[in-house]
Amino acid sequence: MYHTMLWAVLAASLFFFVRRAIKMRSRRNLPPGPRGWPIVGNLPQVSGEGQIWCLLTKWKYEYGPLTYLNLCGQDVIVINSRPAALEILERRSAMYSDRPRHIVCEYLGGEMAMPFTGYTKTWQNMRRATHEVLHHQAALHYHPVQTEEAIILVQKLLFDHSSTLREKLNASAATMLSVMYGRKAVNSSFLPSALVGKSNVTVSETPDKLLITSDILQTLANIGHRFTSSVYPGSYLVEALPILEYLPESLAKWKRDAVSDRKRMGKAFQTYYEEALRNDENRGSLCARLTDTSLGGGLTYEEKWWTIGVVSVAALETTSTTLAYFIFAMTLYPRVQQKAHEELDQVIGRTQNPMFSDMKNLPYIRAVVKEILRWNPPLPVIVPRIALEDDWYENHFIPKGAAILENLWGMNYDKDVYGPDVEEFRPERFLQESEKGDEYELKPDVENEDGHNSYGFGRRKCVGKYVADNALFIGICTILWAVNIEAVEGKIDLARHTLDTVNPIPDFQCKFTPRFEGLDTFLQQLRDNFEYFKQNK
């Protein structure tokens, strides 16, 4: 008996040491990466860096398609190339669709917020419900309201002198919000006064402090920044030293703030949801469909209002940030604006407004949309995923439990793919000369593809990409058809330092002027026609 137990212990010990030796040998094959500090690893390098994606892209050219980082003992694998992302995140998506734990985000309600939720049944129910109203065919139903919103945006840019540019662009996301909440909700203020802070601030100056205002668009933008700043590497010491989570709220300000903000966000989302249900007479909003049909099956009442609120937050950031960078690009590259004007004058003319049916005849405008999303994506890095098992990619070891970070900026700025001038805004990179000789057409490989990497990969790919693409196309098309955008001399603040994963909008000055006489009257006639149609359909 004694000898049997001894051999069992020896066998178990041998197995343990062999397994450990194999593991250690595998770890010697981790992807290359920058040398870190003792104990804290690379955390000081990434936490002190404004716009972490620029640093990651610099490392990409030093270390290759995968970069290894150590953040206080947490393995991080940064994916820098599209081929690596397609192989790891799409072809092996079952192993890479879950999320690592972010403590502060979790206290904020991360398990209720779809982009941050783990790969659970709840996440699948949330994804299925939103996909039902945002997939490719469903997106076609929103063309009329997106066209109307584009006309409203042009009116605001030209004739509304009381709102900031950011406020006007936030309003351009009203299409997506009308899908979620219904038309009446977007232009209403119905939050309880106890929830509301200063209403004259558009975006909170300090992302770790949640600012809720009486304006639904302002509030959603601020909620978005509260979440995305919470997952920025190095933002909170508790992420590096998880033992600090066990401190009571009285000794942990981050915890007090997060618990309070979760309640305030939940109350705002609940109020929006219930008000939408009361106002949606046609029952066409996602709020009503989750309530009236089986679409919300598997979701609790609270999960429903969180799902809609968080998707609305994501839609707002994507649309307004991208349109802001489009306008900024037009001030920097007047040549591009001139070529777009020429295409629009040739295809559309000035007696009718652009429509979605014109898309196939506007390859240069389509290239402008693709180039904006490549040049300055709204989310240059995506919330990390987690490797559920040990894995290998091109002789590089990916350990189980490693956080997987998508460096979308690095992929979009790949000189081998887009050419050496990746920092320039050049839509022509997506175009080729057509068979007609003097006209452009999209290159075959991007005709039905994104041409960029800004919507992510695999099962976590942006669920609203089709609606967002359509909104950007008709918005950019209508602005260029109607407006001259001119730079105004003054200081440009590129906001290079940020502790947020959202691409900060530069602070710049520009002037909008009508491209032809009588535009104000024509735009109002279009608005009146839309109203007449809605009232008589």
N, C-alpha and C positions, 0 to 999 in steps of 0.2 A: 504493500500500500504506500509506504514511504517513498520507495523508488518511483512508483507511478506518479505521485504528486510532484516529485522532483523533476522528472522528465516533462511533466505538463508545464511546470513553471519555466523550465529552460526553453521549451518550445515556444511558449507565449512570449518570453523575453526576446528570443531570436526573431520571432515574427515582428515584434515591436521595433527592434533595432533595424531590421532589414527594411521595414516600411519607412522608418524615419530616414534611413540612409537614402532610399529611393526618393523620398520627398525632398531631402536636402539637395540631392543631385539635380532633381527637377528645378528647384529654386535657383540653381546656378544658371539655368536657362531662361530666367525671367527676361523680359524685353529690356533693352538698354534704357538708361535714364540718367538724369543729373545726380551728382553726388549730394547726399543730404547731410544733415547734422546728426550727432548722436541723439538718440531717444526720439526727438521730434521729427527726424527725417527731413522731408522737403516742405513741411508746413510753413516755415518762415518765408520760403521763396514764393509760394503761391498766395499766402494770406496777405502779404504786403504788396501784391501786384494789382494795380487797377486794370480792369479788363483782362482777366486771366487767360482768355482765349489768345491774346497776342503772345503771351509768354509760351503757351502750349504750342502755338504754331512755330515760334522760334525754335523750340526744342524738337519739333517734328523734323526740321531740316538737319538737325544734329543726330537724331536717334532713329528716325524712320517711321514706318506706318503705325507702330505701337511704341508707346513710351511708358516706362514704369516709374511710379512715384510711391513714396512711403510717407503717409501722413500720420505720424504718431503711432506707427505700428499697423495702420490700415493699408493693405495693398490696394493700389489704384492703377488700373491699366487704361491709358488714354488711347483711343482709336483715332488716328489722324488721316486715314485714307478711305476712300469709298470702297475699293475692293475688300479691304479688311472689314469694314462695316457690313457689307452685303454678306460676307461669309459668316461672320460671327453673330450679327444681330438679326439677320433674316433667315439664312439657311439653318442656323442653330438656335432659332428664336425660343424654343422650349426651354433652353438652358439659360437664356439671358433676358427674360422679360420681367423678372422681379426687381424690387427696389431694395437697396440697403437701408438701414434705419438711420433717419435724421432726427435727433432727439427734439430739437426746438420745433422743427416742422411738424412732428408728431403731436406735440402739445398744442400747436396752432390748429390742429384738425386735419393733419396730412392724410390720415386713414379715410377721411371723407372726401378728400380732394383728388379727383381721378389722376392727374399727372403725377401725384406723389404716392398714391395708394399702391400697396404691394400687389403682386399678381394673384389675386384672390377671386373667389366667386363674386364678391361685391364689385370688384373692378370689372369683371367680365359683364356683369349686369349693367353697370354704368356705361361701359363701352358699347354694348349692344343697343341700349336705348338711344344714345346720341348718334350712333352710326345710322340708325333708322331714319333720321331726319336730315342727315348731312352727307350721305353717300352720293356717288356721282350722278345717279338719275334724280335723286331728291333735290340736288342742287339746281337742276334746271327749273324747278318750280319758283325759285326766288329771283329769276331774271327781272321780272317787272319791278319788284320793290328795290332791287339793287340799282336798276337804271334810274328810278326816281330818287333814291338816296344820292346817287352821283350828281344829279342835277341840283339837289338841295345843297350839297357840298360846294359846288361851283358858285352858287348864289352867296353862300356864306363867305367864301374866299374873296369874292369881289365886292360885296356890299355890306357885310357885317363888320363894323369897325369897333364893336364893343367886346368881342371875344378874342381870346388869345388863339394863336395858330393851333396849339395843342388841344384846346377845347373844341375847335372846329373839326379837327381830325378825329378826336374821340367820338364826336357825333356821327362820323362816317361809319362807325361800327354798328349803327342802329339797325342795319339789316339783320345781322346775326342776332342781335338782341330781340328783334321782333320775332324771329324764329323761335327763340327761347321763351320770351315773356308775352309776346303780342305787342301790337303797335302802340297801344295806349301807355304801356308801362314805360317805354323809353323816354317819353317826354313828361313824365310825372314825377313829382316829389312826394313820397308818401311814407318816409321813415319817421318813426316816433321822434319827437324832439329830444328825448333823453339820449338818443344814439348819436345825434348830429353834433359835429364840431364846427370849426370855422368853414364857411362855404365859399370863401373867396380864394382858396388855395386849390389848384388843380391836382397836383401830385405831391404827396408828402415829401418834404425835404429830407426827412430821416426815415428810411425804409423800415427801421426796427420799431418805429412808433406808428401804429395804425391810425390814419386819419379818415374818419367817416363823415361825409357831408350830406346835404340834402339832395345832391345830384347823383343819380344812379351811375352815370358814366365815370364821374370823378371817384366815387367810392369803389367801383369795381377795379379801376386802375390802381388805386392805393392798396387794395387787398392783394392784387397780383404782385406788387412790389414787396409787400410784407412776406409773402411766401417765398418768392425767388431769392430774396436777400437772406432768408433763413438757411438756405442750403449752399450758400457761397462758402468755399473752403476757408476756414479760419475766422469766420464771423463770430463764432461763439466758442468759448473755452470748453464748455461742457461736451462738445462733439469730440474734442481731443482727449478729455478726461471724463469719461462717462460716469465715474463715481460721483461727480458733482450733481448728477441728477437726483441723488438721494437727499440733497439739502432741502430743508423746508422752504416754502415760498417766502417766508419772512427773511431768509438769508440769500435767496436767489431771485434777483430782479428779473432775469430773463424768463423764469418760470411764471412769476406773477403776471408779467406783461403778456406772455403767450396764452395763459389760461384766460385772462381777461379778453384778449383780442379774439380768441376762438369763440367766446360767447357773443361778442359784438358782431363778428362775421356771420355766425349762425343766425342771429336775430335779423340781420339785414337780409340774408338770403331767404329766410322764412317770410319776411315781410314782402319782399319782391314776389315770391312764389304765390302767396295767398292773394295779394293784390291782383296779380295777373289772372288768377282763376276767376276773380270777381268781375274783371273787365273784359275777358276774352269771350265775347258773345258768339263768335264763330267756332270756338273751341279748336282752333288750328295751331296754337302754340304748343311747344313741347311740354309746358306745364300742364295744359289741359289734356294732352295725349297721355301723359304719364298717369293722370288721375282717371281719365275716362276709359282707357283701354288696357289691354294686357301688357302694353309696352313697358310699364314700370314694374312688371312682375319680378319679384326677388329683391326689390328695393324698399326699404322702410320709408316712411313719410319724410323723416329727416334726411335720408340719403338722396331723395328726389330733389329737395331744394338745394342741397349742396352740389349735386351733379350739375344742375342747370346753372347755378351761380358760378361755379369754377370754369365751366366751358365758356360762359360769357366773358369771364375775366381773360381767358386765353385768347378769345376772338378779338377782344378790344385791343390787347397788346399787339397782336400780330398785324391787324389792319392799320391802326393809328401809327405805330412805329415805322412800318414799311412805307406808308404814304408820306410820312415826315422825311424819310431818307430820299424818297423820290423827288420831293420838292427841293431838298438840299442839293441833290445831284443836278437838277435843272439849273440851279444858280451857278454851279461849278462847270457845267458842260453845256453851254448854249448851243454848240454844234449839234448835240443829240436832240435838243428841243426843236431846232430848226428842221432837222430831217423828219422828226415825228410830225411836225406841222405840215410839211410837204406831203407826206403820205396821207394824212387825214384830209387835207384839201382835195387831193386827187380822188380818194375813195368815197368820202362822206360829203364834201362840199360844206356850204355854210347855210343851207336852207333846211337841214334836218340834223338831229342830234345822233351821236353814235349809238348803235344797238348791238346786241350780242350776235345778231345775224351777220354783222360786218366782220366778225373776228377772223374768219378765214382769209379775208382780203387785207388784213392789217398785220403782216408778219413783223414789221419793225416795232410796232407797239407791243406785240406779244414778246418780242425779244427784250424790250425795255423792262417789262414785268419780270421776266426771268433774271435779267441782270441786276435789278434792284434786290431781289431775294438772294442772289449770289453775293453781291457787293457788300451789303450790310444786312445780314439776316437778323430778325428780331430776337432770336435766341441763339447766340453763337455757340453756346455749349448747353447740353441737355442734362436734366436731372439724372444722376448716375443710376445704372442698373447694377445687378449683382450676379456674379458667376455662381451657379448652383452646384457645379461640379468642377473638378480639375479638368483643364482642357489645354489644347495646344493649337497654335497658329504659326505656320511657317517656322517650325523649330523653336518657337518662343512659348514658354510655359505660362498659362493663366491659372493661378491657384484658386481653388474653391473659396468663396467668400470675398474675392476681390471686387472692388467697386469698378464698374466699367463706365468710363466717361467718353461721350461722343464729342469730339472737337469738330463741330460742323464748320466753324470758321476756317480751320486748317484745311478741311476738304474743299471748301469753296475757293480757297486761295492757293490751290495746288497748281504750281507753274507747269507741271507736266501735262495737266489736263486743259487749263485755260490759257496758257501762254505766259510769257515773262512779264506781261503788263497787268497782272492780276489786281493791282491796286487801282487801276484806272477803271472808270465806268465806261464800258464799251459794249453796247448791245450787239455790235457786229460779230462778236465772237460766237453767237448762236446762229448766224445767218450765212447763206451762201448765195451766189448769183443764180438766179433762176434760169430755166431753159429759154426764157424769152429774151435774155441778154441784158436788159437794162433794169431789171427788177430783182428784189430780194425774195428769198423764201427761207423758212426755217430749215436748218440742217436735219436730215432724216432721223438722226439719233436723238433729237430733242423735240421733234414734231409732236409726239404724244407722250413725252416724258418731261420731268421737271427741268432738267438741265442744271440743277443745283441740288444741294443736300439739306436744305433748310427745314424740311418737314420731318426729318428723322428717318428711322428705319424700323422694320419689323413690326411686331404687334403693338409697339408703342408709337408708331408713326402718327402724325397729327390727324385726328379724326375729322377735322373740318377743312382739310386742304382744298377740296373742290369748291366749297362755298367761298373760302378765302381767295383762291385764285380768280374766281369770277368777280368778286368784289373789287379786287385790285385791278383787274383788266378794265372793267367799265368805269371805275373811278379815275384811273390814270388816263384812259382814253378820253373821257369827257373833259377832264381838266385841260389836257393838251389841245383838244378841239376848241375850247372856249377861251383859254387864258394864256396870256404871256406872263412868264415868270422871270423876274429880273432880280439880280443880286443888288442889295443895298450896302453901301460901304459901311463898315463897322467891324467891331471885334467878333470873331467867331470862336465860340467855346466848344471844343470837341468832346468835352467831358470824359477825358481819357481815364480818370481815376474813378472807379466805381466798385462797390462791394455788392454787386448784384449780377445775376446771370442774364438779365435782360440788357440788350444793347441800348445804351443811353442815347437819347436824341440830342443832336448838337443844338446849341443855342445860336441861331443865325437870323439875319434880317433879310427880308425879300419883299418885293412889290408885285401885286397881281393887277393886271389891266386886261380889259376885254380885247379879244382879237378882231372883233368887227362891230360895226354900229348896230344898234337895235338889239343887242344880245340880252339886255335886261328884260325887255318886253317879251322876247322869244322864250326865255327861260320861264317867265311867269306863266306864259300860255301853256307851256309843257306841264307845269305844276297844276294848273287848272284842269287840264285834260286828264291827268292822273286822278285828281279828286273826283271829277265827273264819272270816270270809269268805275272807281271804287263804290260810289254811291248808287250806281245804276246796274251793277253786275248782278 
